[in-house]
């Protein structure tokens, strides 16, 4: 909080103390408040200072969702905005008035003197450069500059810069042979900390039961930058590449018409699979449906349930799993192998989206209208859906993967359920109904491992190469140091540069 305040002070001193044009100065000071507020929200919700990737994701869609997702911050911000506007107007009028009193005259003479200007300039620069918020915005400018420079690089130069061991194989060059049917369930904000944890024994009995009865639990699946929001996680886990896409990255997904990025769904499609994505969310949000369609999915969003109760995100998970059962039956009766992928939403931060209809299935020890209730509802629906799959003809041969899309956002102040994690390391949940060959439960996993994990489990033979096959290093540190280069690679692969 102090860093954010220090950053704003730098702009206020610059605007009202250094600049001679006080109208322009008031605008500069107000701009500083807006930038400081953005970093404050980033710190509060994501636990980190603003960076280029996060800044470029702020768009009209995200702002439109803010009143429902983070109402306290939204309405508090609107109220604060009026106060700050009033303060800037008062300060502007005060400094431009024809003050005759001694105090006003002394104030103006100091502000207009060379000594005063020098002192205030040093103060403004000091506040900016000594605040972590100022450093964050300085790094954003450097990232934008580096990104602009990287745009002039050819694909071959980009691959070489990233330490590629071989060429990137285009989707049309991929060959694959079908294996088993597979169901992949991306669960909103599902963390490993929920599983086999006494603090959540009432909330996740069905998932714990799966683990007690032979399912594999990979407890070291980390959520790295470039895959820490839903559509970014989908892109990253599908392609093995961090979802860096430059300015307006979420909007960009809507603009992709075809992709040169190899995805595991694309490999499955080459092997003759039918890919179907079902979500109870709005598939127009951040271009989610469009990019998944480009990867080879038929996409169905919340519109599949016209009569369902609408939520801020779409409809409830209950309706998603009801539809999933019907779609699974259709797919199983077809003559093609299939990849049925689900994307849930009711466990979204800050407090989940509880569904009253689930009262019949959730422990009476869990209160209605809580995040715990939403989590317990998802747990029941997952357990019930697994039982349904196993009851179908050849259902026990179907591979099932349950994973979180990313970590719960926010902290315990506005996402209270996080308190129950007891400060344990945060990991994304990853469960499978059969062991993953070539991977150990103790291995550190990330989004770049998912394409091989999915294809491995489905026993699909293929020649596709993903990031871990092509690049010498895909560590979190290496990727963070080369954000701009990965951004250029993604833009070229998706025909946007």
C-alpha positions in Angstrom: 0.0 0.0 0.0 2.9 2.4 0.9 4.5 1.8 -2.5 1.3 2.6 -4.3 0.8 5.8 -2.3 4.5 6.8 -2.9 3.9 6.4 -6.6 0.8 8.6 -6.6 2.7 11.3 -4.6 5.3 11.4 -7.4 2.6 12.3 -9.9 0.8 14.7 -7.5 4.1 16.6 -6.9 4.9 16.6 -10.6 1.4 17.8 -11.6 0.8 20.5 -9.0 4.3 21.5 -8.0 6.6 21.2 -11.1 4.5 21.7 -14.2 3.6 25.3 -14.9 0.3 24.5 -16.7 -1.8 23.5 -13.7 -4.7 22.2 -15.9 -2.3 19.8 -17.5 -0.7 19.1 -14.1 -4.1 18.2 -12.6 -4.6 15.7 -15.5 -1.1 14.2 -14.9 -1.8 13.8 -11.2 -5.1 12.2 -11.9 -3.4 9.8 -14.4 -1.0 8.9 -11.6 -4.0 8.0 -9.4 -5.5 5.8 -12.0 -2.2 3.9 -12.6 -1.7 3.6 -8.8 -5.2 2.2 -8.4 -4.6 -0.4 -11.1 -1.4 -1.6 -9.3 -3.3 -1.6 -6.0 -6.0 -3.9 -7.4 -3.4 -6.1 -9.0 -1.7 -6.5 -5.6 -5.0 -7.1 -3.8 -6.4 -9.6 -6.3 -3.3 -11.3 -7.8 -0.8 -10.7 -5.1 1.8 -9.2 -7.4 2.6 -5.8 -9.0 1.2 -4.9 -12.4 3.2 -6.2 -15.4 2.9 -5.9 -19.1 0.8 -9.1 -19.6 -1.7 -8.1 -16.9 -2.0 -4.5 -18.0 -2.7 -5.5 -21.6 -5.5 -7.8 -20.5 -7.6 -5.0 -19.0 -10.5 -4.4 -21.4 -14.2 -3.5 -21.5 -15.3 -7.1 -20.8 -13.2 -7.3 -17.7 -14.4 -4.0 -16.4 -18.1 -5.0 -17.1 -17.6 -8.1 -14.9 -16.0 -6.2 -12.0 -19.3 -5.1 -10.3 -20.4 -8.7 -9.9 -17.0 -10.4 -9.3 -15.3 -7.8 -7.0 -18.2 -5.4 -5.9 -16.3 -4.0 -2.9 -13.4 -2.9 -5.0 -15.6 -1.7 -7.9 -18.0 0.4 -5.9 -15.2 1.5 -3.5 -13.2 2.6 -6.5 -16.1 4.5 -8.0 -16.6 6.3 -4.7 -12.9 7.1 -4.4 -12.8 8.3 -8.0 -15.3 11.0 -7.2 -13.3 12.1 -4.1 -10.1 12.2 -6.1 -11.7 14.2 -8.9 -13.0 16.7 -6.3 -9.6 16.9 -4.7 -7.9 17.6 -8.1 -10.4 20.2 -9.0 -10.0 21.9 -5.6 -6.2 21.8 -5.9 -6.3 23.2 -9.5 -8.7 26.0 -8.5 -6.6 26.8 -5.4 -3.3 27.1 -7.4 -4.9 29.2 -10.1 -6.8 31.6 -7.8 -5.6 35.2 -7.3 -4.6 34.6 -3.7 -3.9 37.8 -1.8 -3.3 36.2 1.6 0.3 35.9 2.8 0.3 32.1 3.0 -1.0 31.8 -0.6 1.6 34.3 -1.9 4.4 32.4 -0.2 3.1 29.1 -1.5 3.0 30.4 -5.1 6.4 32.1 -4.9 8.0 28.9 -3.7 6.4 26.8 -6.4 7.6 29.2 -9.1 11.2 29.6 -7.8 14.0 27.6 -9.3 14.9 26.3 -5.9 11.4 25.1 -5.3 11.1 23.5 -8.7 14.4 21.7 -8.2 13.3 20.3 -4.8 9.9 19.2 -6.0 11.4 17.6 -9.1 13.9 15.6 -7.0 11.0 14.7 -4.7 8.8 13.5 -7.6 11.6 11.4 -9.2 12.6 10.0 -5.8 9.0 8.9 -5.0 8.7 7.3 -8.5 12.0 5.4 -8.6 11.9 4.3 -5.0 8.4 2.9 -5.2 7.9 -0.7 -6.3 4.9 0.5 -8.3 7.1 2.9 -10.2 9.6 0.1 -10.9 6.7 -2.1 -12.2 5.6 0.6 -14.7 9.2 1.2 -15.7 9.5 -2.5 -16.5 6.3 -2.3 -18.5 7.8 0.4 -20.7 10.9 -1.7 -21.1 8.8 -4.8 -22.0 6.9 -2.8 -24.6 10.2 -1.5 -26.1 11.7 -5.1 -26.2 8.5 -6.4 -27.7 8.6 -3.9 -30.5 12.2 -4.8 -31.2 11.3 -8.6 -31.3 8.6 -8.0 -33.9 11.3 -7.5 -36.5 12.7 -11.0 -35.9 11.9 -13.9 -38.2 10.4 -17.1 -36.9 13.8 -18.8 -37.4 15.5 -16.0 -35.3 12.9 -16.3 -32.6 13.4 -20.1 -32.4 17.1 -19.7 -32.3 16.8 -17.0 -29.6 14.8 -19.3 -27.5 17.3 -22.1 -27.9 15.3 -24.3 -30.2 16.8 -27.7 -30.8 14.7 -28.3 -33.9 12.1 -26.6 -36.1 8.6 -26.0 -35.0 6.4 -28.6 -36.7 3.3 -27.0 -38.2 -0.2 -28.5 -37.4 -0.6 -29.8 -41.0 2.6 -31.8 -40.7 1.4 -33.7 -37.6 0.4 -37.3 -38.0 -1.3 -39.3 -35.3 -2.9 -42.6 -34.5 -5.9 -42.9 -32.3 -5.9 -44.5 -28.8 -8.4 -44.3 -26.0 -11.4 -42.0 -25.5 -10.6 -39.2 -23.0 -12.5 -36.8 -20.8 -10.7 -33.7 -19.5 -12.4 -31.6 -16.9 -10.9 -28.1 -16.3 -12.2 -27.1 -12.9 -12.3 -23.4 -12.0 -9.7 -22.6 -9.3 -9.3 -26.2 -8.1 -6.2 -26.4 -6.0 -4.3 -29.4 -4.7 -4.7 -28.1 -1.2 -8.4 -29.0 -1.2 -7.6 -32.7 -1.5 -6.8 -35.1 1.3 -6.8 -32.1 3.7 -8.6 -32.4 7.0 -9.8 -28.8 6.7 -11.8 -29.8 3.6 -12.9 -33.3 4.6 -16.6 -32.4 4.3 -16.2 -30.5 1.1 -14.4 -33.0 -1.1 -15.3 -36.5 0.0 -15.9 -37.8 -3.5 -12.5 -36.6 -4.9 -10.8 -38.1 -1.8 -12.6 -41.3 -2.4 -11.3 -41.5 -6.0 -7.8 -41.0 -4.6 -8.3 -43.7 -2.0 -9.4 -46.1 -4.7 -6.5 -46.0 -7.1 -6.6 -42.6 -8.8 -3.3 -40.8 -9.2 -2.8 -37.4 -7.5 0.0 -35.2 -8.9 0.6 -32.7 -6.1 3.4 -30.7 -7.7 1.6 -29.2 -10.6 2.6 -25.5 -10.5 0.7 -22.5 -11.9 3.3 -20.4 -13.7 2.9 -16.9 -15.2 1.4 -17.1 -18.7 -1.2 -19.7 -17.6 -2.7 -18.1 -14.5 -6.1 -17.1 -15.8 -8.7 -19.3 -17.5 -8.3 -18.6 -21.2 -4.6 -18.3 -20.7 -4.5 -21.7 -18.9 -6.5 -23.2 -21.8 -4.1 -21.9 -24.4 -1.0 -22.8 -22.4 -2.1 -26.4 -21.5 -3.2 -27.0 -25.0 -0.1 -25.8 -26.8 2.6 -26.0 -24.1 3.4 -22.3 -24.7 2.9 -19.4 -22.2 -0.2 -17.3 -23.2 1.8 -14.1 -23.9 0.0 -12.3 -26.7 0.9 -8.6 -26.2 -1.6 -5.8 -26.1 -5.3 -6.7 -25.6 -4.3 -10.4 -25.3 -7.8 -11.5 -24.3 -9.5 -9.7 -27.1 -6.9 -11.1 -29.5 -8.2 -14.6 -28.9 -11.5 -13.5 -30.5 -9.6 -12.3 -33.5 -7.7 -15.5 -34.3 -9.1 -17.1 -37.5 -6.7 -20.0 -37.7 -3.7 -21.0 -35.7 -0.3 -22.4 -36.5 0.2 -23.4 -32.9 0.2 -27.2 -32.4 -2.3 -28.2 -29.7 -3.0 -31.6 -28.1 -6.6 -31.2 -29.4 -5.3 -30.6 -32.9 -3.2 -33.8 -32.6 -6.3 -35.7 -31.5 -8.2 -34.3 -34.4 -5.5 -35.5 -36.8 -5.9 -38.9 -35.2 -9.6 -38.9 -36.0 -11.0 -37.8 -32.7 -14.1 -35.7 -32.2 -13.2 -32.8 -29.9 -16.1 -31.3 -27.9 -15.8 -28.5 -25.4 -18.7 -27.9 -23.0 -18.8 -25.0 -20.6 -21.4 -23.3 -18.5 -19.7 -20.0 -19.0 -19.9 -17.5 -21.8 -17.7 -18.7 -24.6 -17.5 -15.1 -26.0 -15.7 -14.0 -22.9 -12.1 -13.2 -23.7 -12.4 -15.1 -27.0 -12.4 -18.5 -25.2 -14.7 -20.3 -27.6 -13.0 -18.9 -30.7 -9.5 -20.0 -29.7 -10.7 -23.5 -28.7 -12.5 -23.8 -32.0 -9.3 -23.0 -33.8 -7.6 -25.8 -31.9 -10.2 -28.2 -33.3 -13.0 -28.3 -30.9 -16.7 -28.0 -31.4 -17.7 -25.5 -28.7 -20.9 -25.3 -26.7 -21.3 -22.6 -24.0 -23.9 -21.7 -21.5 -26.5 -21.2 -24.2 -27.1 -25.0 -24.2 -29.4 -24.6 -21.2 -32.0 -22.0 -22.1 -34.2 -22.7 -19.0 -31.4 -22.9 -16.5 -30.9 -20.3 -13.7 -28.5 -17.6 -15.0 -25.4 -16.6 -13.0 -22.9 -13.8 -13.5 -20.8 -16.3 -15.5 -23.5 -18.2 -17.4 -25.3 -21.1 -15.7 -24.4 -23.4 -12.9 -22.1 -26.5 -12.9 -25.1 -28.7 -12.3 -26.5 -27.9 -15.8 -23.0 -28.4 -17.3 -22.7 -31.9 -16.0 -26.3 -32.8 -16.9 -25.5 -31.8 -20.5 -22.2 -33.6 -20.3 -23.9 -36.9 -19.6 -26.1 -36.5 -22.7 -23.2 -35.5 -24.9 -21.0 -38.4 -23.5 -23.7 -40.9 -24.5 -23.9 -39.4 -28.1 -20.1 -39.5 -28.4 -19.9 -43.1 -27.1 -22.5 -44.2 -29.7 -20.5 -42.7 -32.5 -18.0 -44.4 -34.7 -15.1 -42.0 -33.8 -12.8 -41.8 -30.8 -13.6 -38.7 -28.7 -12.1 -36.1 -26.4 -14.9 -34.5 -24.3 -13.6 -31.5 -22.4 -15.5 -29.6 -19.7 -14.9 -26.2 -18.2 -16.6 -25.4 -14.9 -17.1 -22.0 -13.3 -19.0 -22.2 -10.0 -15.9 -22.2 -7.8 -14.7 -18.9 -9.1 -13.2 -16.4 -6.7 -14.0 -14.5 -4.5 -16.7 -16.6 -2.9 -17.9 -19.1 -5.4 -21.3 -19.2 -7.1 -23.4 -21.5 -4.9 -26.4 -23.4 -6.4 -29.3 -23.9 -4.1 -30.4 -27.0 -6.0 -27.3 -28.8 -4.6 -28.5 -28.7 -1.0 -29.7 -32.3 -1.4 -26.2 -33.5 -2.2 -24.0 -31.4 0.1 -23.2 -32.2 3.7 -25.5 -30.4 6.2 -22.4 -29.3 8.0 -21.7 -26.9 5.1 -23.6 -23.6 5.1 -25.6 -22.4 2.1 -24.3 -19.6 0.0 -20.6 -20.1 0.8 -17.5 -20.9 -1.2 -17.3 -24.2 0.7 -20.8 -25.0 -0.6 -19.8 -24.3 -4.2 -16.7 -26.5 -3.8 -18.7 -29.3 -2.2 -21.2 -29.1 -5.1 -18.4 -29.4 -7.7 -17.0 -32.4 -5.7 -20.3 -34.2 -5.8 -20.8 -33.5 -9.5 -17.3 -34.7 -10.3 -17.8 -37.9 -8.4 -21.2 -38.5 -9.9 -20.0 -37.9 -13.4 -17.1 -40.3 -12.9 -19.6 -43.0 -11.7 -21.7 -42.3 -14.8 -18.8 -42.7 -17.1 -17.8 -46.0 -15.5 -21.4 -47.3 -15.8 -21.4 -46.8 -19.6 -20.4 -49.5 -22.1 -16.6 -49.5 -22.2 -16.7 -46.5 -19.8 -14.0 -48.0 -17.6 -11.7 -47.8 -20.5 -12.2 -44.0 -20.9 -9.3 -41.9 -19.6 -10.4 -39.2 -17.2 -8.3 -36.2 -16.2 -9.5 -33.7 -13.5 -7.4 -30.5 -13.2 -7.6 -27.0 -12.0 -7.3 -24.2 -14.5 -5.3 -22.0 -12.2 -4.9 -21.1 -8.5 -7.7 -19.3 -6.6 -7.2 -15.6 -7.1 -7.1 -13.0 -4.3 -6.1 -13.7 -0.7 -7.9 -14.6 2.5 -9.4 -11.0 2.9 -11.7 -11.3 -0.1 -11.4 -15.0 -0.8 -11.9 -16.3 2.8 -11.6 -20.0 2.0 -7.9 -19.5 1.4 -7.5 -19.2 5.2 -8.0 -22.9 5.4 -4.9 -23.6 3.3 -2.8 -22.9 6.5 -0.1 -21.2 4.5 0.8 -24.4 2.7 2.4 -24.3 -0.8 -0.1 -23.5 -3.5 -0.4 -26.0 -6.3 -3.1 -26.7 -9.0 -5.0 -29.9 -8.7 -4.2 -32.7 -11.2 -5.9 -36.1 -10.9 -6.0 -39.0 -13.3 -7.8 -42.4 -13.3 -4.6 -44.1 -14.5 -1.0 -43.3 -13.9 0.8 -41.1 -16.4 3.7 -43.0 -18.0 7.1 -41.3 -17.9 5.9 -39.0 -15.1 6.4 -39.5 -11.4 4.0 -38.2 -8.8 6.9 -36.2 -7.2 7.8 -34.5 -10.5 7.4 -30.8 -10.8 4.8 -30.3 -13.6 3.5 -27.2 -15.4 1.3 -26.2 -18.3 4.0 -27.2 -20.8 3.8 -30.8 -19.6 0.0 -31.1 -20.2 0.0 -31.8 -24.0 2.3 -34.9 -23.6 0.4 -36.0 -20.5 -3.0 -35.9 -22.3 -1.7 -37.7 -25.4 0.3 -40.1 -23.2 -2.8 -41.1 -21.2 -4.9 -41.5 -24.3 -2.2 -43.7 -25.8 -2.1 -41.6 -29.0 0.9 -42.2 -31.2 2.1 -39.0 -32.9 5.0 -37.0 -34.2 4.0 -33.6 -32.7 6.7 -31.6 -31.0 5.7 -29.3 -28.1 7.7 -26.6 -26.3 9.6 -29.0 -24.0 10.7 -31.0 -27.0 11.8 -27.9 -29.0 13.4 -25.6 -26.5 16.4 -26.3 -24.3 14.8 -24.6 -21.3 11.2 -24.0 -20.3 11.8 -23.2 -16.7 9.8 -20.4 -15.1 12.8 -18.2 -14.9 13.7 -18.6 -18.5 10.2 -18.0 -19.8 9.9 -14.9 -17.6 13.1 -13.5 -19.0 11.9 -14.1 -22.5 8.3 -12.9 -22.3 8.7 -10.6 -25.3 10.2 -13.3 -27.5 7.4 -15.8 -26.6 4.9 -13.1 -27.3 6.3 -12.6 -30.8 6.3 -16.4 -31.4 2.6 -16.7 -30.3 1.6 -13.7 -32.5 3.3 -15.2 -35.5 1.8 -18.7 -34.9 -1.7 -17.2 -34.6 -1.3 -15.0 -37.7 -1.5 -11.8 -35.8 2.0 -10.5 -36.8 
